[in-house]
Amino acid sequence: MSVAGREFWRWSEGSWVDPDKDWRRAEVVTMGVDVGSVSSEAVACLDGELYAYNTVRTGASSPDSARAAARGVFEKTGLSAEDVRFTVGTGYGRVNIPFADKAITEIACHGRGANYLGGPAVRTILDMGGQDCKVIHVDAGGKVTNFLMNDKCAAGTGRGMEVIADLLEVPIEELGPRSLDIDEEPPAVSDVCVVFAKSEAMARLKGGWSKNKVIAAYCRAMAERVSTLIGRIGVEPEFFITGGISKNVGVVKRIERILGVGARQSAVDTQIAGALGAALFAHTLYLKGRKGAGP
């Protein structure tokens, strides 16, 4: 849905480059590309450290989405494909990234990326993606020791939040703040299935609820559903959230309240955790390959 050409469901695309780093001085440049169901990210690392990233909307073609994400990094940094020593693909489209040297699961990559962004104390990771939700437990090195996943429907995912943004004609980036701008916390919508939640949201609007109150009810329902999944694996104080929904403060704050544990903060967009983990794996794999090749 759009009003005057506006697409309320669409997250803004973005890129970032570390101004204090120069790729020309690096010994090894690696890349990770995460082609997800909703967005695709490319991350470049210099000698195992984050250097740049680019995020785009995933299109109909996984190869094209991967190329678009990587192209943004190249354009912003001056890097070229020839400068990248090793590339790891991850996400739903990982096996369809034509320039990747290896594919690694998003669970392993999010574990590694969260370990880098949140530090070695992070043990419990919640990855709220476009079409599924994962709870991951890792060790001090970011290696996955256990995980659970819910992918039965769009509830508790980025796609579910997009539907609500479109229905209410509220930009998706405003949903979180608006869900907290209420006089009193409303009860959660009774059914987090996107189809039924959509009908319930319309009924509550017709019943006199404000848009903010409806958004709050849906954010609370998402938080309750996700927190139940987390409870099955257990949460430790060093808790970290990745994925697109990590940007929704309304969902994050409610998860923190339910669990009684604050999520560890990052100065970097945690949506890139999967691609970052892939780039870090690429660095390790390249060094192992070079060592195995001998002098």
GUDOVO-345911 format. One record per atom (N, C-alpha, C): x, y, z. Coordinates in pm, whole numbers, always signed. Each point is the difference from the previous one (the first is absolute). Example, Ala and Ser with C-alpha at 12.3 -4.5 7.8 and 13.67 -1.06 7.14 Angstrom:
2
<rec <+1319 -569 +780>>
<rec <-89 +119 +0>>
<rec <+90 +120 +0>>
<rec <-35 +105 -72>>
<rec <+82 +119 +6>>
<rec <-77 +109 +73>>
END
This chain:
295
<rec <+85 -120 +0>>
<rec <-85 +120 +0>>
<rec <+88 +124 +0>>
<rec <-44 +103 -66>>
<rec <+72 +127 +3>>
<rec <-100 +113 -8>>
<rec <+31 +111 +62>>
<rec <-81 +120 -8>>
<rec <+87 +108 -60>>
<rec <-42 +55 -112>>
<rec <+80 +99 -72>>
<rec <+140 -55 -26>>
<rec <+6 -127 -36>>
<rec <+127 -63 -34>>
<rec <+82 -46 +119>>
<rec <-53 +9 +119>>
<rec <+75 -36 +120>>
<rec <-23 -145 +37>>
<rec <+108 -72 +24>>
<rec <-7 -140 +39>>
<rec <+31 -9 +150>>
<rec <-104 -17 +80>>
<rec <+16 +5 +145>>
<rec <+80 -119 +54>>
<rec <-3 -113 -70>>
<rec <+64 -122 +49>>
<rec <+150 -2 -21>>
<rec <+53 +89 -80>>
<rec <+140 -10 -43>>
<rec <+97 +66 +99>>
<rec <+94 -80 +52>>
<rec <+110 +56 +78>>
<rec <+92 +76 -95>>
<rec <+62 +106 +49>>
<rec <+93 +74 -85>>
<rec <+128 -81 -18>>
<rec <+54 +5 -119>>
<rec <+125 -67 -28>>
<rec <+113 +90 +47>>
<rec <+116 -58 +27>>
<rec <+108 +83 +50>>
<rec <+136 -64 -13>>
<rec <+104 +81 +16>>
<rec <+136 -49 -6>>
<rec <+87 +78 +98>>
<rec <+116 -56 +29>>
<rec <+92 +62 +96>>
<rec <+143 -43 -33>>
<rec <+93 +92 +17>>
<rec <+142 -29 -19>>
<rec <+77 +59 +117>>
<rec <+90 -77 +59>>
<rec <+83 +49 +110>>
<rec <+99 +102 -55>>
<rec <-12 +127 +40>>
<rec <+88 +104 -55>>
<rec <+145 -11 +46>>
<rec <+23 -79 +104>>
<rec <+136 -12 +55>>
<rec <+79 -116 -60>>
<rec <-62 -73 -92>>
<rec <+67 -115 -62>>
<rec <+21 +24 -149>>
<rec <+111 -53 -52>>
<rec <+32 +8 -142>>
<rec <+24 -141 -52>>
<rec <-86 -46 -90>>
<rec <+14 -138 -47>>
<rec <+131 -24 -74>>
<rec <+61 +106 -51>>
<rec <+125 -17 -74>>
<rec <+115 -41 +91>>
<rec <-16 +24 +129>>
<rec <+105 -36 +95>>
<rec <-25 -136 +64>>
<rec <-110 -62 -33>>
<rec <-34 -129 +59>>
<rec <+71 -113 -72>>
<rec <+31 -103 +74>>
<rec <+61 -118 -60>>
<rec <-106 -88 -65>>
<rec <-116 -17 +67>>
<rec <-105 -88 -49>>
<rec <-136 +70 +5>>
<rec <-67 +7 -112>>
<rec <-136 +54 -8>>
<rec <-94 -118 -23>>
<rec <-100 -14 +86>>
<rec <-99 -107 -17>>
<rec <-140 +60 -3>>
<rec <-95 -78 -48>>
<rec <-137 +49 -8>>
<rec <-98 -108 +44>>
<rec <-107 +43 +63>>
<rec <-111 -87 +35>>
<rec <-126 +57 -62>>
<rec <-84 -85 -58>>
<rec <-125 +45 -62>>
<rec <-114 -83 +55>>
<rec <-97 +67 +59>>
<rec <-116 -66 +60>>
<rec <-123 +35 -83>>
<rec <-50 -97 -76>>
<rec <-121 +21 -80>>
<rec <-116 -58 +78>>
<rec <-77 +88 +66>>
<rec <-114 -42 +79>>
<rec <-129 +10 -78>>
<rec <-109 -33 +65>>
<rec <-130 +2 -67>>
<rec <-51 +141 -24>>
<rec <+45 +94 +83>>
<rec <-47 +138 -11>>
<rec <+112 +95 -42>>
<rec <+118 -14 +60>>
<rec <+111 +89 -34>>
<rec <+128 -80 -25>>
<rec <+92 +63 -70>>
<rec <+130 -61 -28>>
<rec <+109 +96 +44>>
<rec <+102 -54 +66>>
<rec <+110 +81 +50>>
<rec <+133 -52 -51>>
<rec <+91 +91 -28>>
<rec <+138 -36 -34>>
<rec <+90 +73 +98>>
<rec <+98 -73 +54>>
<rec <+95 +58 +95>>
<rec <+141 -28 -48>>
<rec <+86 +101 +7>>
<rec <+142 -18 -32>>
<rec <+79 +11 +130>>
<rec <+95 -90 +17>>
<rec <+89 +3 +116>>
<rec <+144 +15 -46>>
<rec <+79 +74 +77>>
<rec <+142 +16 -26>>
<rec <+77 -71 +110>>
<rec <+71 -105 -36>>
<rec <+79 -76 +96>>
<rec <-84 -43 +121>>
<rec <-124 -41 -27>>
<rec <-88 -50 +106>>
<rec <-69 +106 +81>>
<rec <-4 +125 -49>>
<rec <-69 +108 +71>>
<rec <-102 +66 -94>>
<rec <-114 +37 +56>>
<rec <-106 +63 -78>>
<rec <+49 +128 -66>>
<rec <-29 +11 -129>>
<rec <+43 +118 -77>>
<rec <-119 +74 -63>>
<rec <-89 -74 -66>>
<rec <-111 +66 -71>>
<rec <-115 -98 -17>>
<rec <-121 +57 -19>>
<rec <-115 -85 -30>>
<rec <-101 +75 -86>>
<rec <-86 -76 -64>>
<rec <-107 +56 -81>>
<rec <-122 -90 +12>>
<rec <-118 +62 +15>>
<rec <-125 -73 +14>>
<rec <-97 +39 -111>>
<rec <-61 -100 -65>>
<rec <-98 +25 -105>>
<rec <-121 -89 +22>>
<rec <-107 +32 -65>>
<rec <-120 -83 +4>>
<rec <+22 -122 -89>>
<rec <-32 -119 +51>>
<rec <+12 -121 -81>>
<rec <-106 +0 -109>>
<rec <+44 -25 -123>>
<rec <-92 -3 -112>>
<rec <-40 -142 -35>>
<rec <-50 -18 -119>>
<rec <-47 -132 -43>>
<rec <+114 -97 -26>>
<rec <+119 +54 -27>>
<rec <+116 -84 -32>>
<rec <+106 +9 +109>>
<rec <+34 -114 +59>>
<rec <+106 -2 +102>>
<rec <+134 +44 -56>>
<rec <+42 -48 -117>>
<rec <+127 +46 -56>>
<rec <+4 +151 -23>>
<rec <-110 +56 -52>>
<rec <-4 +144 -24>>
<rec <+2 +79 +131>>
<rec <-68 -52 +103>>
<rec <-2 +67 +130>>
<rec <+140 -1 +61>>
<rec <+70 -112 -14>>
<rec <+136 -11 +52>>
<rec <+93 +98 -72>>
<rec <-15 +7 -131>>
<rec <+84 +92 -77>>
<rec <-28 +145 +37>>
<rec <-127 +34 +20>>
<rec <-37 +137 +37>>
<rec <+58 +38 +136>>
<rec <-6 -92 +96>>
<rec <+55 +27 +133>>
<rec <+150 +22 -8>>
<rec <+69 -87 -73>>
<rec <+146 +12 -13>>
<rec <+39 +124 -78>>
<rec <-77 +31 -103>>
<rec <+30 +117 -83>>
<rec <-2 +129 +83>>
<rec <-91 +8 +97>>
<rec <-5 +117 +86>>
<rec <+127 +17 +81>>
<rec <+57 -111 +47>>
<rec <+126 +7 +73>>
<rec <+112 +45 -92>>
<rec <+4 -56 -120>>
<rec <+105 +37 -95>>
<rec <-7 +148 -36>>
<rec <-121 +49 -24>>
<rec <-18 +140 -38>>
<rec <+38 +96 +111>>
<rec <-29 -38 +124>>
<rec <+29 +88 +113>>
<rec <+147 +1 +41>>
<rec <+72 -109 -31>>
<rec <+138 -13 +50>>
<rec <+106 +8 -108>>
<rec <-37 -25 -125>>
<rec <+100 -6 -105>>
<rec <+59 -139 -17>>
<rec <-46 -94 +83>>
<rec <+42 -139 -16>>
<rec <-57 -56 -129>>
<rec <+62 -108 -49>>
<rec <-54 -74 -114>>
<rec <-5 -146 +38>>
<rec <-70 -79 -78>>
<rec <-10 -143 +28>>
<rec <+138 -66 +3>>
<rec <+91 +50 -80>>
<rec <+135 -57 -6>>
<rec <+79 +23 +127>>
<rec <-39 +101 +79>>
<rec <+71 +30 +125>>
<rec <-43 -92 +114>>
<rec <-114 -67 -14>>
<rec <-54 -86 +105>>
<rec <+61 -140 -13>>
<rec <+65 -46 +106>>
<rec <+70 -129 -4>>
<rec <-93 -120 +17>>
<rec <-107 +17 +80>>
<rec <-90 -113 +27>>
<rec <-136 +56 +37>>
<rec <-105 -63 -52>>
<rec <-138 +43 +29>>
<rec <-82 -118 +49>>
<rec <-74 +21 +109>>
<rec <-92 -101 +53>>
<rec <-142 +50 -15>>
<rec <-88 -86 -49>>
<rec <-140 +32 -12>>
<rec <-80 -64 +112>>
<rec <-107 +67 +42>>
<rec <-86 -53 +106>>
<rec <-142 +47 -23>>
<rec <-92 -45 +84>>
<rec <-141 +38 -16>>
<rec <-75 -98 -89>>
<rec <-127 +32 -24>>
<rec <-85 -87 -82>>
<rec <+58 -23 -139>>
<rec <+60 +104 -56>>
<rec <+51 -12 -136>>
<rec <+147 -35 -10>>
<rec <+57 -55 +107>>
<rec <+145 -21 +4>>
<rec <+54 -91 -111>>
<rec <-80 -97 -44>>
<rec <+49 -92 -104>>
<rec <-12 +59 -139>>
<rec <-60 +118 -10>>
<rec <-18 +64 -130>>
<rec <+77 +131 -13>>
<rec <+111 +10 +73>>
<rec <+87 +118 -10>>
<rec <+116 -38 -90>>
<rec <-2 +43 -125>>
<rec <+95 -50 -99>>
<rec <+147 +28 +29>>
<rec <+30 +104 +74>>
<rec <+141 +35 +24>>
<rec <+50 -45 +138>>
<rec <-82 -75 +74>>
<rec <+42 -49 +132>>
<rec <+91 -121 -15>>
<rec <+104 -5 +83>>
<rec <+92 -114 +1>>
<rec <-52 -114 +86>>
<rec <-89 +33 +94>>
<rec <-56 -101 +89>>
<rec <-132 +51 +57>>
<rec <-90 -91 +35>>
<rec <-128 +34 +64>>
<rec <-1 -55 +141>>
<rec <-44 +82 +96>>
<rec <-9 -41 +140>>
<rec <-136 +41 +53>>
<rec <-60 -80 +86>>
<rec <-135 +28 +49>>
<rec <-8 +133 +73>>
<rec <-119 +61 -5>>
<rec <-19 +128 +67>>
<rec <+9 -13 +151>>
<rec <-32 -116 +54>>
<rec <+9 -20 +145>>
<rec <+144 +14 +47>>
<rec <+92 -68 -70>>
<rec <+142 +10 +34>>
<rec <+52 +142 -20>>
<rec <-43 +64 -109>>
<rec <+48 +135 -30>>
<rec <-52 +104 +99>>
<rec <-127 -13 +41>>
<rec <-53 +94 +99>>
<rec <+71 -18 +134>>
<rec <+33 -124 +33>>
<rec <+74 -23 +123>>
<rec <+135 +68 -2>>
<rec <+70 -15 -111>>
<rec <+133 +62 -14>>
<rec <-10 +152 -4>>
<rec <-98 +52 -75>>
<rec <-16 +144 -10>>
<rec <-40 +65 +131>>
<rec <-90 -65 +75>>
<rec <-42 +53 +130>>
<rec <+115 -2 +99>>
<rec <+85 -101 -9>>
<rec <+117 -8 +85>>
<rec <+93 +118 -24>>
<rec <+13 +41 -126>>
<rec <+84 +115 -35>>
<rec <-63 +131 +47>>
<rec <-130 +17 -26>>
<rec <-68 +125 +32>>
<rec <-26 +18 +150>>
<rec <-38 -110 +66>>
<rec <-37 +9 +141>>
<rec <+110 -38 +97>>
<rec <+104 -64 -51>>
<rec <+111 -42 +86>>
<rec <-10 -146 +40>>
<rec <+110 -56 +50>>
<rec <+5 -143 +33>>
<rec <-89 -42 +116>>
<rec <-55 +97 +76>>
<rec <-88 -35 +111>>
<rec <-141 -38 -47>>
<rec <-34 +35 -126>>
<rec <-133 -31 -53>>
<rec <-19 -151 -10>>
<rec <-112 -48 +55>>
<rec <-30 -142 -4>>
<rec <-134 -29 -70>>
<rec <-100 +84 +23>>
<rec <-132 -21 -59>>
<rec <-26 +104 -108>>
<rec <-35 -47 -119>>
<rec <-24 +89 -114>>
<rec <-141 -25 -52>>
<rec <-74 +108 -19>>
<rec <-131 -8 -63>>
<rec <+13 +62 -138>>
<rec <-22 -78 -103>>
<rec <+3 +49 -138>>
<rec <-143 +5 -53>>
<rec <-52 +121 -15>>
<rec <-136 +18 -52>>
<rec <+10 +46 -144>>
<rec <-15 -94 -92>>
<rec <+15 +29 -141>>
<rec <-131 +28 -70>>
<rec <+6 -7 -134>>
<rec <-117 +34 -79>>
<rec <-109 -106 +5>>
<rec <+39 -129 +5>>
<rec <-101 -105 -4>>
<rec <+17 -106 +109>>
<rec <+97 +17 +88>>
<rec <+12 -93 +112>>
<rec <+64 +69 +119>>
<rec <+0 -71 +110>>
<rec <+57 +51 +124>>
<rec <+86 -111 +59>>
<rec <+124 +33 +38>>
<rec <+92 -100 +54>>
<rec <+54 +46 +135>>
<rec <+15 -96 +91>>
<rec <+69 +25 +126>>
<rec <+126 -87 -4>>
<rec <+114 +64 +17>>
<rec <+128 -68 -17>>
<rec <+83 +15 +128>>
<rec <+60 -109 +43>>
<rec <+92 +4 +114>>
<rec <+140 -25 -53>>
<rec <+95 +85 +43>>
<rec <+138 -12 -47>>
<rec <+98 -3 +117>>
<rec <+123 -44 -31>>
<rec <+105 +3 +102>>
<rec <+79 +130 -13>>
<rec <+109 +12 +72>>
<rec <+78 +124 +3>>
<rec <+61 +35 -135>>
<rec <+13 -98 -89>>
<rec <+55 +26 -131>>
<rec <-104 +24 -107>>
<rec <-128 -1 +40>>
<rec <-108 +21 -96>>
<rec <-43 -127 -70>>
<rec <+48 -115 +46>>
<rec <-39 -128 -60>>
<rec <-135 -43 +55>>
<rec <-89 -41 -88>>
<rec <-135 -40 +39>>
<rec <+3 -130 +80>>
<rec <-67 +2 +117>>
<rec <-10 -120 +82>>
<rec <-142 -54 +6>>
<rec <-98 +85 -35>>
<rec <-140 -43 -2>>
<rec <-83 +106 -71>>
<rec <-114 -40 -56>>
<rec <-88 +99 -62>>
<rec <-141 -57 -16>>
<rec <-96 +91 -8>>
<rec <-139 -32 -29>>
<rec <-49 +97 -105>>
<rec <-93 -44 -84>>
<rec <-50 +87 -105>>
<rec <-150 -14 -16>>
<rec <-66 +114 -24>>
<rec <-142 -1 -34>>
<rec <-14 +56 -140>>
<rec <-47 -81 -93>>
<rec <-19 +47 -137>>
<rec <-136 -44 -56>>
<rec <-94 -25 +91>>
<rec <-130 -52 -42>>
<rec <-90 +108 -61>>
<rec <+19 +125 +41>>
<rec <-79 +108 -60>>
<rec <+76 +129 +17>>
<rec <-57 +110 -51>>
<rec <+69 +129 +1>>
<rec <-8 +73 +133>>
<rec <-77 -53 +95>>
<rec <-14 +65 +130>>
<rec <+135 +8 +69>>
<rec <+30 +113 +60>>
<rec <+127 +15 +70>>
<rec <+117 +21 -95>>
<rec <-29 +42 -125>>
<rec <+105 +19 -99>>
<rec <-15 +137 -67>>
<rec <+101 +31 -82>>
<rec <-4 +126 -71>>
<rec <-118 +10 -95>>
<rec <-35 -112 -63>>
<rec <-112 +3 -95>>
<rec <-131 +34 +71>>
<rec <-19 -54 +119>>
<rec <-120 +31 +76>>
<rec <-9 +148 +33>>
<rec <+113 +60 +35>>
<rec <+1 +142 +33>>
<rec <-24 +85 -126>>
<rec <+48 -47 -114>>
<rec <-26 +73 -124>>
<rec <-149 +6 -30>>
<rec <-70 -111 +24>>
<rec <-144 -6 -26>>
<rec <-74 +103 +86>>
<rec <+39 +8 +127>>
<rec <-65 +96 +91>>
<rec <+31 +143 -42>>
<rec <+124 +28 -41>>
<rec <+37 +135 -45>>
<rec <-85 +40 -120>>
<rec <-15 -93 -92>>
<rec <-78 +27 -120>>
<rec <-148 +21 +32>>
<rec <-52 -85 +89>>
<rec <-141 +9 +38>>
<rec <-32 +134 +65>>
<rec <+86 +45 +90>>
<rec <-25 +123 +76>>
<rec <+53 +126 -69>>
<rec <+73 -21 -111>>
<rec <+59 +112 -73>>
<rec <+92 +81 +90>>
<rec <+86 -74 +70>>
<rec <+100 +60 +88>>
<rec <+137 -52 -46>>
<rec <+97 +85 -29>>
<rec <+132 -46 -43>>
<rec <+57 -101 +101>>
<rec <+55 -108 -51>>
<rec <+45 -108 +86>>
<rec <+103 +46 +103>>
<rec <+79 +100 -34>>
<rec <+102 +49 +92>>
<rec <-61 +78 +117>>
<rec <-129 +38 -12>>
<rec <-67 +74 +107>>
<rec <-81 -90 +93>>
<rec <-18 -127 -38>>
<rec <-85 -88 +80>>
<rec <+49 -14 +143>>
<rec <+130 -23 +18>>
<rec <+54 -19 +134>>
<rec <-24 +118 +92>>
<rec <+47 +121 -39>>
<rec <-23 +117 +84>>
<rec <-148 +29 +26>>
<rec <-84 -18 -102>>
<rec <-142 +30 +17>>
<rec <-67 -101 +94>>
<rec <+51 -124 +2>>
<rec <-58 -100 +89>>
<rec <+24 +33 +147>>
<rec <+100 +85 +26>>
<rec <+31 +40 +137>>
<rec <-65 +134 +37>>
<rec <-55 +68 -99>>
<rec <-64 +130 +23>>
<rec <-149 -22 +27>>
<rec <-28 -59 +118>>
<rec <-137 -35 +39>>
<rec <-19 +34 +148>>
<rec <-124 +18 +40>>
<rec <-29 +31 +141>>
<rec <+7 -124 +87>>
<rec <-40 -113 -56>>
<rec <-5 -124 +78>>
<rec <+25 -118 -93>>
<rec <+76 -97 +47>>
<rec <+29 -118 -81>>
<rec <-126 -81 -23>>
<rec <-37 -23 -126>>
<rec <-121 -77 -31>>
<rec <+28 -150 +5>>
<rec <-103 -82 +6>>
<rec <+23 -144 -9>>
<rec <+49 -34 -140>>
<rec <+75 -109 -11>>
<rec <+50 -42 -130>>
<rec <-115 -44 -89>>
<rec <+19 +11 -131>>
<rec <-99 -56 -90>>
<rec <-8 -149 +31>>
<rec <-119 -57 -13>>
<rec <-20 -137 +45>>
<rec <+63 -105 -90>>
<rec <+26 +36 -126>>
<rec <+57 -96 -93>>
<rec <+109 +70 -80>>
<rec <+124 -51 +10>>
<rec <+110 +65 -71>>
<rec <+13 -47 -144>>
<rec <-82 -93 -43>>
<rec <-2 -37 -142>>
<rec <-32 +128 -78>>
<rec <+79 +30 -101>>
<rec <-15 +126 -71>>
<rec <-141 +21 -53>>
<rec <-59 -104 -55>>
<rec <-134 +12 -59>>
<rec <-103 +41 +105>>
<rec <+1 -70 +116>>
<rec <-97 +29 +104>>
<rec <+33 +129 +74>>
<rec <+129 +26 +20>>
<rec <+39 +124 +67>>
<rec <-42 +121 -82>>
<rec <+8 -13 -130>>
<rec <-42 +108 -89>>
<rec <-149 +29 +18>>
<rec <-81 -105 +6>>
<rec <-144 +18 +19>>
<rec <-28 +60 +137>>
<rec <+73 -47 +102>>
<rec <-21 +50 +135>>
<rec <+41 +146 +10>>
<rec <+109 +36 -67>>
<rec <+46 +139 +2>>
<rec <-106 +91 -61>>
<rec <-60 -42 -110>>
<rec <-105 +80 -63>>
<rec <-120 +15 +92>>
<rec <-35 -108 +70>>
<rec <-115 +4 +90>>
<rec <+25 +97 +115>>
<rec <+123 +2 +50>>
<rec <+30 +89 +113>>
<rec <+5 +146 -45>>
<rec <+46 +24 -122>>
<rec <-2 +136 -52>>
<rec <-145 +49 -12>>
<rec <-85 -86 -51>>
<rec <-142 +36 -13>>
<rec <-65 +17 +136>>
<rec <+57 -67 +102>>
<rec <-53 +12 +136>>
<rec <+50 +121 +76>>
<rec <+81 +81 -66>>
<rec <+44 +125 +63>>
<rec <+145 +3 +47>>
<rec <+72 -110 -18>>
<rec <+141 +1 +40>>
<rec <+82 +90 -93>>
<rec <+101 +65 +55>>
<rec <+92 +79 -82>>
<rec <+95 -94 -73>>
<rec <+63 +49 -103>>
<rec <+98 -82 -72>>
<rec <+114 -41 +94>>
<rec <+44 +92 +84>>
<rec <+109 -31 +92>>
<rec <-36 -115 +93>>
<rec <-124 -2 +46>>
<rec <-44 -105 +91>>
<rec <-6 -135 -72>>
<rec <-44 +2 -125>>
<rec <-6 -124 -79>>
<rec <+142 -51 -25>>
<rec <+91 +90 -33>>
<rec <+140 -39 -22>>
<rec <+59 -60 +127>>
<rec <-30 +63 +113>>
<rec <+51 -50 +128>>
<rec <-51 -141 +28>>
<rec <-127 -26 -31>>
<rec <-59 -132 +24>>
<rec <+68 -106 -87>>
<rec <+34 +38 -122>>
<rec <+66 -96 -89>>
<rec <+146 -21 +42>>
<rec <+69 +109 +36>>
<rec <+139 -13 +46>>
<rec <+7 -87 +126>>
<rec <-98 +17 +88>>
<rec <-2 -80 +122>>
<rec <-23 -148 -33>>
<rec <-89 -27 -94>>
<rec <-26 -139 -40>>
<rec <+125 -63 -59>>
<rec <+72 +75 -83>>
<rec <+125 -50 -58>>
<rec <+101 -30 +109>>
<rec <+13 +94 +95>>
<rec <+96 -17 +108>>
<rec <-32 -122 +85>>
<rec <-129 -20 +29>>
<rec <-40 -115 +81>>
<rec <+30 -131 -72>>
<rec <-28 -3 -130>>
<rec <+25 -122 -78>>
<rec <+148 -33 -4>>
<rec <+81 +101 -28>>
<rec <+145 -20 -10>>
<rec <+59 -39 +136>>
<rec <-49 +64 +106>>
<rec <+52 -29 +134>>
<rec <-28 -145 +40>>
<rec <-113 -54 -45>>
<rec <-30 -141 +27>>
<rec <+104 -90 -66>>
<rec <+38 +34 -122>>
<rec <+102 -78 -71>>
<rec <+134 +10 +72>>
<rec <+34 +120 +45>>
<rec <+126 +19 +73>>
<rec <-1 -81 +129>>
<rec <-115 -4 +67>>
<rec <-11 -74 +126>>
<rec <+28 -148 -16>>
<rec <-23 -53 -119>>
<rec <+23 -143 -24>>
<rec <+149 -33 -3>>
<rec <+82 +98 -35>>
<rec <+144 -25 -5>>
<rec <+72 +64 +118>>
<rec <-65 +99 +63>>
<rec <+59 +69 +114>>
<rec <+73 +126 -44>>
<rec <-4 +101 +84>>
<rec <+68 +125 -32>>
<rec <+101 +33 +108>>
<rec <+117 +47 -41>>
<rec <+103 +41 +93>>
<rec <+14 +151 -6>>
<rec <+53 +62 +106>>
<rec <+5 +146 +7>>
<rec <+61 +69 -121>>
<rec <+104 -58 -60>>
<rec <+58 +61 -119>>
<rec <-82 -44 -122>>
<rec <-105 +75 -23>>
<rec <-103 -32 -99>>
<rec <+14 +95 -118>>
<rec <-7 -52 -122>>
<rec <+24 +83 -118>>
<rec <-108 -28 -104>>
<rec <-47 +105 -68>>
<rec <-105 -14 -101>>
<rec <+52 +42 -136>>
<rec <-21 -86 -100>>
<rec <+40 +31 -136>>
<rec <-122 -7 -92>>
<rec <+20 +36 -127>>
<rec <-111 -5 -95>>
<rec <-73 +134 -8>>
<rec <-86 +12 -99>>
<rec <-69 +127 -25>>
<rec <-87 +48 +114>>
<rec <-65 -91 +73>>
<rec <-89 +41 +108>>
<rec <+78 +55 +119>>
<rec <+130 -20 +2>>
<rec <+82 +58 +107>>
<rec <-8 +153 -5>>
<rec <-44 +55 -115>>
<rec <-14 +145 -14>>
<rec <-131 +50 +58>>
<rec <-92 -91 +35>>
<rec <-130 +40 +53>>
<rec <+7 +8 +151>>
<rec <+16 +121 +52>>
<rec <+18 +19 +144>>
<rec <-122 -45 +78>>
<rec <-117 +5 -62>>
<rec <-123 -42 +68>>
<rec <+0 -148 +32>>
<rec <+47 -82 -95>>
<rec <+9 -143 +23>>
<rec <+114 -32 +96>>
<rec <+115 +62 -23>>
<rec <+119 -26 +83>>
<rec <-26 +33 +147>>
<rec <-56 +117 +27>>
<rec <-27 +41 +139>>
<rec <-96 -96 +69>>
<rec <-99 -47 -74>>
<rec <-97 -92 +60>>
<rec <+61 -138 +26>>
<rec <+90 -44 -88>>
<rec <+70 -126 +24>>
<rec <+85 +13 +127>>
<rec <+67 +112 +13>>
<rec <+85 +23 +118>>
<rec <-84 -3 +128>>
<rec <-118 +62 -4>>
<rec <-87 +1 +118>>
<rec <-45 -140 +36>>
<rec <-41 -77 -100>>
<rec <-49 -135 +26>>
<rec <+109 -89 +56>>
<rec <+120 +9 -57>>
<rec <+110 -86 +42>>
<rec <+71 +51 +125>>
<rec <-13 +129 +25>>
<rec <+73 +59 +114>>
<rec <+148 +11 -28>>
<rec <+36 +4 -127>>
<rec <+140 +9 -42>>
<rec <+13 +105 -110>>
<rec <+96 +90 +15>>
<rec <+22 +102 -102>>
<rec <+85 -54 -113>>
<rec <-32 +40 -121>>
<rec <+79 -42 -116>>
<rec <+126 +85 -11>>
<rec <+109 -65 -29>>
<rec <+128 +70 -16>>
<rec <-7 +89 -125>>
<rec <+51 +121 +11>>
<rec <-8 +96 -109>>
<rec <+123 -6 -90>>
<rec <-19 +44 -123>>
<rec <+111 +5 -96>>
<rec <-4 +133 -72>>
<rec <+118 +56 -26>>
<rec <+7 +125 -75>>
<rec <-22 -23 -149>>
<rec <+4 -126 -41>>
<rec <-15 -37 -141>>
<rec <-138 -63 -20>>
<rec <-59 +21 -115>>
<rec <-129 -58 -35>>
<rec <+7 -152 +12>>
<rec <-76 -57 +94>>
<rec <+7 -144 +25>>
<rec <-66 -82 -111>>
<rec <-63 +65 -96>>
<rec <-57 -73 -113>>
<rec <+110 -62 -87>>
<rec <+123 +50 +13>>
<rec <+109 -53 -83>>
<rec <+71 -117 +66>>
<rec <-48 -46 +115>>
<rec <+72 -104 +76>>
<rec <+29 -125 -84>>
<rec <-97 -45 -80>>
<rec <+20 -119 -81>>
<rec <+108 +19 -104>>
<rec <-5 +111 -73>>
<rec <+101 +27 -102>>
<rec <+137 +24 +63>>
<rec <+1 +65 +117>>
<rec <+126 +22 +70>>
<rec <+62 -133 +41>>
<rec <-82 -88 +57>>
<rec <+50 -132 +38>>
<rec <+55 -74 -119>>
<rec <-68 +13 -116>>
<rec <+46 -65 -123>>
<rec <+137 +55 -42>>
<rec <+17 +132 +10>>
<rec <+128 +62 -38>>
<rec <+112 -44 +94>>
<rec <-33 -18 +129>>
<rec <+100 -46 +97>>
<rec <+37 -146 -28>>
<rec <-99 -82 -33>>
<rec <+29 -139 -40>>
<rec <+88 -1 -125>>
<rec <-28 +92 -92>>
<rec <+79 +8 -124>>
<rec <+147 +28 +31>>
<rec <+24 +88 +98>>
<rec <+137 +32 +39>>
<rec <+71 -124 +55>>
<rec <-69 -72 +89>>
<rec <+58 -121 +59>>
<rec <+29 -105 -107>>
<rec <-96 -21 -89>>
<rec <+16 -100 -105>>
<rec <+112 +36 -97>>
<rec <+13 +128 -30>>
<rec <+107 +43 -91>>
<rec <+137 -26 +64>>
<rec <+14 +34 +126>>
<rec <+128 -21 +68>>
<rec <+33 -148 +8>>
<rec <-101 -83 +28>>
<rec <+22 -145 +5>>
<rec <+43 -53 -136>>
<rec <-63 +50 -104>>
<rec <+35 -44 -135>>
<rec <+140 +41 -38>>
<rec <+36 +121 +38>>
<rec <+134 +49 -33>>
<rec <+108 -77 +75>>
<rec <-30 -32 +126>>
<rec <+93 -78 +82>>
<rec <+17 -141 -56>>
<rec <-115 -58 -44>>
<rec <+5 -134 -56>>
<rec <+75 -7 -131>>
<rec <+2 +115 -71>>
<rec <+69 +4 -129>>
<rec <+151 +3 +16>>
<rec <+45 +33 +123>>
<rec <+144 +4 +26>>
<rec <+61 +132 -45>>
<rec <+132 +14 +13>>
<rec <+68 +124 -35>>
<rec <-4 +29 -149>>
END
